[in-house]
Amino acid sequence: MSSESKPHHKRCRTVIESLAGLDVCPANGHGIARRGSRVSKDRNLRRLVAGASTAVMAVGIAATFGVAEASAAPVNQSTDSGQWTFNRTISNGTPAPGETITVTNAIRWNGGLAPTISSFKDIHPACLTYVTDSSRVNGKGVGTTSDATSVNMNGSWIRSAVDRNIDYSVQYTVGADCARDTALMTGAGISSNQGLGSQNTNAGPTLSVTKNATSTTVAVAPAPQATKASTLTAKVTNNATGTVEFANNGTVLGTAAVSNGTAVYAWTPAAADAAKAFSVTAKYLGDATNAVSVSPAQTGIVGAAPAVPAAPTGVTATPTSVVAGNAVTVSGNAEAGSTVKVTAGDKTCTATADGAGAFHCNIVSTTPGTLTVTAVATNTVGTSPASAPVTVTVTPVQAGTALINVDPASPIANNPATISVIGADANSHVTVKNGADTVCTATADANGTAVCTWTPAAGSQTLTAEVTVGGTATTVTKTVTVEAVSTGPGTGSLAGLFGSS
């Protein structure tokens, strides 16, 4: 028997030797002439072992941080096609989009008299793009044509009974349009004389393009509180689509769709969760091109359920003595975010307590005497008891004088405001005008105050009151700035009277 037909009694090479570019034992058990010297083989083995160690480390790191694996790991497959054996290797079986991979095909003729080869064909998925001028046959450049799914290397290569092996390599760029985490088949073909060419579109190996690594974060606001809703907001990189799964202490709370990289979920801890630890995470479940990722946890203790606010404290009125028709500022502290209502006699004002709980608002009293001022706070649960009362002394206007007061001091167009004329003779007739237009007429009460309502137009308005003071007819004026509303300027209107004549 010739050296080509004698069976070899050496063991088949290991997978690592195969990956190093060395021939593996064929299916028929006959030995294949090795490429290169023993020194070359040893050098290839050392390089591959080092590369494999690096790949294993990278996979471990990827698993730790939960990102898409993208470490380079060659894949190979040996396939018989006609009287040829294709020993094919892809430099990275799990490449990422944009990566360049190399396909190598070590071909052996298994028949008798070796034919002359005229072309090699490398078959690839349409999402791979041939790298121009990258094809090599036995390490040398070769004339090449390509289309969407194949690369053809053309020439003339004469084989002989003692020279049955030949190899080619070609490079591709991985496209973003490749299906992800899906086995993509490769193949090969060979053309030769004597009708001995062959093609196998499933020669393999397959490659699987990895999904894009993502990163997810989650925020919780406001801080979790029993029976009160908190908003969980997840942010996902890559402008990803799909769904985020929210969990607390490992128990799934629910899911939300990702829109513009954001998913939002409302979580209301149960009453029984008060004073218990929480650990909220957001898990992005991935989509066709983006990999799963899990956020770092947001941790803490669930606060007690909301309760009715405590009574406002530190309530003060400034000044404590005021002439009728002038403002008194009432301030104090209440539950942050609560609505505070201040009552002083028949007058009220409201304010919202700020983040520190501080509030203030103004009251104008038109009636001389002593005002008792209290405040209550309201939240979503209910209204607090009243604060400890404080008092304000309201003194009459100076005898023989009158004044106009408008409440609120800066009215809004198309919204009612109260006009008070203070200091008129009791039971006297009062007329209030805005320019030449009569706003209202009223009769002063026993304290000398006449009151009516006014729905003003936006802009600067000059009010005039025709009033009798000490038996003498007189005129007092007041300029008021009326703020516009967003819906447009008001048209103004005459108000109803409290005791018109």
C-alpha positions in Angstrom: 0.0 0.0 0.0 1.1 3.5 -0.7 1.7 6.1 2.0 -1.6 7.7 1.0 -3.7 4.5 1.5 -1.9 3.1 4.6 -4.0 3.6 7.8 -2.3 5.6 10.5 -2.1 4.1 14.0 -2.0 7.5 15.7 -4.8 8.7 17.8 -7.2 11.3 16.5 -6.2 14.8 17.4 -7.9 16.6 20.3 -10.5 19.3 19.7 -7.9 21.9 20.6 -5.5 20.6 17.9 -8.4 20.8 15.5 -9.1 24.4 16.4 -5.4 25.2 16.0 -5.8 24.4 12.2 -4.6 20.8 12.3 -6.3 18.0 10.4 -8.7 15.7 12.3 -9.1 12.0 11.6 -11.6 11.5 8.7 -14.8 9.5 9.0 -13.2 6.6 7.1 -10.4 6.3 9.7 -7.5 7.0 7.2 -4.9 9.4 8.2 -4.6 12.9 6.6 -1.3 14.5 5.8 -0.7 17.1 8.4 0.1 20.6 7.4 3.4 22.0 8.7 6.0 20.6 10.9 5.7 19.3 14.5 7.1 22.7 15.7 4.3 24.5 13.8 1.8 22.2 15.5 3.1 22.8 18.9 3.2 26.5 18.4 -0.4 26.5 17.2 -1.4 24.4 20.2 0.2 26.8 22.6 -1.5 29.8 21.0 -4.9 28.2 21.1 -4.6 27.1 24.7 -3.7 30.6 25.7 -6.6 32.0 23.6 -9.0 29.4 25.1 -8.0 30.4 28.6 -8.7 34.0 27.9 -12.1 33.1 26.4 -13.1 31.1 29.5 -12.2 34.1 31.7 -14.2 36.5 29.6 -17.2 34.2 29.7 -17.0 34.0 33.5 -16.9 37.8 33.7 -19.8 38.2 31.3 -21.9 35.8 33.4 -21.1 37.7 36.6 -22.3 41.0 35.3 -25.2 39.7 33.2 -24.2 41.1 29.9 -24.3 39.5 26.4 -21.3 37.2 25.9 -19.0 38.4 23.1 -15.7 36.6 23.8 -14.0 35.2 20.7 -14.3 31.4 20.6 -13.6 29.6 17.3 -16.0 26.9 16.0 -15.2 24.2 13.5 -16.8 21.3 11.6 -15.5 18.6 9.3 -18.0 17.5 6.5 -17.6 15.1 3.6 -18.9 16.5 0.3 -18.7 14.1 -2.6 -15.0 12.9 -2.6 -13.9 15.9 -0.7 -13.6 16.6 3.0 -14.2 20.2 4.2 -12.5 21.0 7.5 -14.0 24.4 8.2 -13.3 26.9 11.1 -14.9 30.2 11.9 -12.6 32.4 14.1 -15.5 33.4 16.4 -18.7 31.5 16.6 -20.5 34.2 18.6 -19.5 37.5 17.0 -21.0 40.9 17.6 -22.3 43.2 14.9 -19.5 45.1 13.3 -16.9 42.4 14.1 -14.7 40.9 11.4 -14.5 37.1 11.3 -12.3 34.7 9.3 -13.6 31.5 7.7 -10.9 28.9 6.9 -11.6 25.8 4.9 -8.9 23.1 4.9 -9.9 20.8 2.0 -8.8 17.2 1.3 -9.3 15.1 -1.8 -10.3 11.6 -0.8 -10.5 9.9 -4.2 -8.0 8.5 -6.7 -6.2 10.6 -9.2 -6.6 14.2 -8.0 -8.5 16.6 -10.3 -7.5 20.2 -11.2 -9.5 22.7 -9.1 -10.9 25.8 -10.9 -12.7 27.6 -8.1 -13.7 27.5 -4.5 -17.0 28.8 -3.2 -17.6 30.0 0.4 -21.3 30.2 1.2 -22.4 32.6 4.0 -25.5 34.2 5.5 -26.7 37.3 3.6 -26.1 39.5 6.7 -22.3 38.9 6.4 -20.4 41.3 4.1 -17.2 40.1 2.3 -14.1 42.1 3.2 -12.6 43.1 -0.1 -9.3 41.4 -1.1 -9.4 39.2 2.1 -9.6 35.9 0.3 -6.5 33.7 0.2 -5.8 30.2 -1.3 -2.8 28.5 0.4 -2.0 31.9 1.9 -1.9 33.7 -1.4 -4.2 36.4 -2.8 -6.7 35.2 -5.5 -9.1 36.6 -8.0 -12.5 36.8 -6.3 -16.1 37.5 -7.2 -18.9 37.8 -4.7 -22.6 38.1 -4.3 -25.0 38.5 -1.4 -24.5 34.9 -0.1 -21.3 33.6 -1.6 -17.6 34.3 -2.4 -16.0 32.7 -5.4 -12.2 32.3 -5.6 -11.1 31.5 -9.2 -7.9 30.1 -10.6 -6.2 26.7 -11.4 -4.8 24.4 -8.7 -3.4 21.0 -9.7 -3.5 18.4 -7.0 -1.6 15.1 -7.1 -1.8 11.8 -5.3 0.8 13.0 -2.8 -0.5 16.5 -2.5 -4.2 16.2 -1.8 -4.7 19.1 0.6 -5.4 22.7 -0.1 -7.0 25.5 2.0 -8.6 28.9 1.6 -9.6 31.7 4.0 -12.0 34.6 3.6 -13.1 37.4 5.9 -16.5 38.9 6.6 -17.9 41.8 8.5 -20.9 40.9 10.7 -23.9 43.1 9.9 -26.4 44.6 12.4 -29.2 42.9 10.4 -28.1 39.4 11.4 -30.7 37.5 13.4 -29.5 37.2 17.0 -29.0 34.1 19.1 -29.9 32.1 16.0 -27.8 29.4 14.3 -26.7 30.8 11.0 -25.5 28.1 8.6 -22.4 28.4 6.4 -21.4 26.1 3.5 -18.8 25.5 0.8 -18.3 24.3 -2.7 -15.5 23.3 -5.1 -15.3 23.2 -8.9 -12.9 20.9 -10.7 -12.4 19.0 -13.9 -13.5 15.4 -14.5 -17.0 16.4 -13.1 -15.6 15.9 -9.6 -16.8 19.2 -8.1 -19.1 19.3 -5.1 -21.1 21.7 -3.0 -22.7 21.5 0.4 -24.7 24.5 1.6 -24.9 23.0 5.1 -21.2 22.1 5.5 -21.1 24.3 8.6 -20.2 25.3 11.1 -22.9 27.6 12.2 -22.4 30.9 13.9 -24.7 32.8 16.3 -24.6 36.6 16.4 -24.8 37.9 20.0 -27.4 40.4 21.1 -26.2 43.9 22.1 -25.3 44.2 25.8 -27.7 46.6 27.7 -27.6 48.3 31.0 -30.7 48.9 33.2 -31.2 51.3 36.2 -34.2 51.8 38.4 -35.3 54.8 40.5 -38.0 54.8 43.2 -39.9 58.0 44.0 -41.2 59.0 46.4 -39.6 56.8 49.0 -41.8 53.7 49.6 -44.5 54.2 52.1 -47.2 51.6 53.1 -50.5 52.1 51.3 -49.0 55.0 49.3 -48.0 54.7 45.6 -44.4 55.1 44.5 -43.3 55.3 40.9 -40.6 52.9 39.7 -38.8 54.2 36.7 -36.4 52.0 34.7 -33.9 53.3 32.2 -32.6 50.9 29.5 -29.7 51.7 27.2 -29.5 51.3 23.4 -33.0 52.9 23.0 -34.2 49.4 23.5 -37.8 48.2 23.1 -39.6 45.4 24.9 -40.6 45.0 28.5 -39.2 45.6 32.0 -40.1 43.3 34.9 -40.1 45.0 38.3 -39.5 43.0 41.5 -39.2 43.6 45.2 -37.2 41.2 47.3 -37.2 38.8 44.4 -41.0 38.8 44.0 -42.3 40.1 40.7 -44.5 43.2 41.1 -45.5 43.6 37.5 -44.2 44.6 34.0 -44.2 47.7 31.9 -43.5 48.4 28.2 -40.3 50.3 27.3 -40.9 53.5 25.5 -37.9 55.7 24.4 -35.7 53.7 26.7 -38.0 54.2 29.8 -40.5 52.0 31.6 -42.7 53.2 34.5 -44.6 51.1 37.0 -46.7 52.3 40.0 -46.1 50.3 43.2 -48.2 50.6 46.4 -46.7 48.7 49.4 -49.3 47.0 51.5 -50.0 48.1 55.1 -48.2 45.0 56.3 -45.1 46.1 54.5 -44.5 49.1 56.9 -41.1 49.0 58.6 -40.0 46.1 56.4 -36.9 46.1 54.1 -37.4 46.6 50.4 -35.1 45.8 47.5 -36.5 46.9 44.2 -34.9 45.8 40.9 -35.8 46.2 37.2 -35.1 43.4 34.8 -35.1 44.3 31.1 -36.3 41.2 29.3 -34.6 41.9 26.0 -35.8 42.2 22.4 -34.7 40.9 19.0 -31.4 42.7 19.1 -30.8 43.7 22.8 -29.8 41.4 25.6 -31.4 40.9 29.0 -30.0 43.1 31.9 -30.9 43.6 35.5 -30.5 46.9 37.4 -28.7 47.3 40.7 -31.2 47.2 43.6 -32.7 50.2 45.3 -33.0 49.3 49.0 -34.4 50.8 52.2 -37.2 50.5 54.7 -40.9 50.9 53.8 -42.3 53.9 55.7 -45.4 53.8 57.8 -48.8 54.4 56.1 -49.9 58.0 55.7 -52.0 59.4 58.5 -54.2 62.5 59.1 -51.8 65.5 59.5 -51.0 66.8 63.0 -52.4 70.3 63.8 -50.2 73.1 62.3 -47.7 74.5 64.8 -45.9 77.8 65.3 -48.8 79.8 63.8 -48.2 83.5 64.0 -49.9 86.6 62.6 -48.0 89.7 61.5 -48.7 92.4 62.5 -50.7 91.6 65.5 -52.5 95.0 65.2 -53.7 96.3 61.9 -56.0 99.1 60.5 -59.1 97.7 58.8 -58.5 97.0 55.1 -54.8 96.1 55.5 -53.2 92.7 55.2 -52.1 90.3 58.0 -49.6 87.6 57.1 -50.3 84.2 58.8 -47.4 81.7 58.8 -46.5 78.5 60.5 -45.5 74.8 60.0 -47.6 71.8 58.8 -47.0 68.4 57.2 -44.9 68.9 54.0 -47.1 69.0 50.9 -50.4 69.4 52.8 -52.9 72.1 52.0 -53.3 74.6 54.8 -56.4 76.6 55.3 -56.2 79.7 57.6 -59.4 81.1 59.1 -59.6 84.6 60.6 -63.2 85.6 61.5 -65.1 85.5 58.3 -62.0 85.6 56.1 -59.9 82.6 54.9 -56.8 82.0 52.8 -55.0 78.8 51.7 -51.4 77.8 51.1 -49.4 74.6 50.4 -46.7 73.6 53.0 -43.3 73.4 51.3 -40.8 70.5 51.6 -39.8 71.8 55.0 -43.5 72.2 56.1 -43.5 76.0 56.1 -46.5 77.9 54.9 -47.9 81.5 54.8 -50.8 83.4 53.3 -52.4 86.8 53.7 -55.8 87.9 55.1 -57.4 91.3 54.9 -60.1 92.1 57.5 -62.5 94.9 57.0 -64.3 94.7 60.3 -62.7 96.4 63.4 -62.4 94.2 66.5 -60.4 91.2 67.6 -59.8 88.4 65.0 -59.2 84.8 66.1 -56.8 83.1 63.7 -56.5 79.3 63.3 -55.1 76.9 60.7 -55.8 73.3 59.6 -53.8 71.0 57.3 -55.3 68.5 54.8 -53.7 65.6 53.0 -55.0 62.6 51.1 -56.1 60.9 54.3 -58.0 63.7 56.0 -57.9 67.1 57.8 -56.0 67.9 61.0 -57.3 69.4 64.2 -57.1 73.2 64.3 -53.9 74.9 65.5 -53.7 76.8 68.7 -55.4 80.2 68.1 -53.7 83.5 67.8 -55.4 86.9 67.8 -55.1 90.1 65.7 -56.5 93.5 66.7 -58.2 95.3 63.8 -58.7 99.0 64.4 -61.0 101.3 62.5 -59.7 103.6 59.8 -58.9 107.1 60.9 -62.1 109.2 61.4 -63.0 111.2 58.4 -61.1 109.0 55.9 -62.1 106.1 53.7 -60.2 103.6 51.6 -60.7 100.9 49.0 -59.5 97.3 49.5 -59.5 94.6 46.9 -59.2 90.9 47.8 -57.1 89.3 46.4 -54.7 92.2 46.1 -53.6 91.0 42.6 -56.8 89.6 41.1 -56.9 87.3 38.0 -58.8 88.4 34.9 -62.3 86.8 34.7 -62.2 85.7 38.3 -64.3 87.3 41.0 -62.6 89.7 43.5 -64.1 91.4 46.5 -64.1 95.2 46.8 -64.5 96.7 50.2 -65.0 100.4 50.9 -64.0 101.1 54.5 -64.6 104.2 56.6 -67.9 105.4 55.1 -70.7 106.8 57.3 -72.9 104.0 58.5 -75.9 103.3 56.2 -74.5 105.7 53.6 -74.7 105.1 49.9 -71.5 104.0 48.1 -70.8 103.8 44.3 -67.7 102.1 42.9 -66.6 102.9 39.4 -63.9 101.6 37.1 -63.1 104.6 34.9 -66.5 105.8 33.6 -68.2 102.4 34.2 -70.1 101.7 37.4 -68.9 98.5 39.0 -71.4 98.4 41.8 -73.4 100.4 44.4 -73.8 99.3 48.0 -74.9 100.6 51.4 -72.4 100.8 54.2 -73.1 98.6 57.2 -73.0 99.7 60.8 -69.2 99.6 60.8 -69.0 101.8 57.8 -68.0 99.1 55.3 -69.7 98.6 51.9 -68.8 95.3 50.0 -69.4 94.1 46.5 -67.9 91.7 44.0 -66.0 92.5 40.7 -64.9 90.4 37.8 -62.2 92.5 36.2 -60.5 92.5 32.8 -56.7 92.1 32.6 -54.5 95.2 32.9 -54.2 98.2 35.1 -57.6 99.3 36.5 -58.4 102.5 38.5 -61.2 102.1 40.9 -63.0 105.1 42.3 -65.4 105.1 45.3 -68.0 107.9 45.8 -68.6 107.8 49.5 -70.0 110.0 52.4 -67.6 110.4 55.3 -68.6 112.6 58.3 -71.5 113.9 56.4 -69.4 115.1 53.5 -69.3 113.5 50.0 -65.8 112.5 49.0 -64.0 110.4 46.4 -61.2 107.8 47.0 -59.3 105.9 44.4 -57.1 102.8 44.1 -55.1 101.4 41.2 -55.3 97.6 40.8 -53.1 95.5 38.4 -55.2 92.5 37.1 -53.2 89.5 35.9 -54.2 87.8 32.6 -55.2 84.2 32.5 -53.8 81.7 30.0 -57.0 81.4 28.1 -56.8 85.0 27.1 -57.7 88.4 28.4 -61.0 88.8 30.2 -63.7 91.2 29.1 -64.7 92.4 32.6 -68.3 92.5 33.9 -70.4 94.2 36.5 -70.6 92.4 39.8 -73.6 91.6 41.9 -74.2 93.8 45.0 -74.4 93.0 48.7 -77.2 95.4 49.4 -77.6 97.4 46.2 -79.9 100.4 45.8 
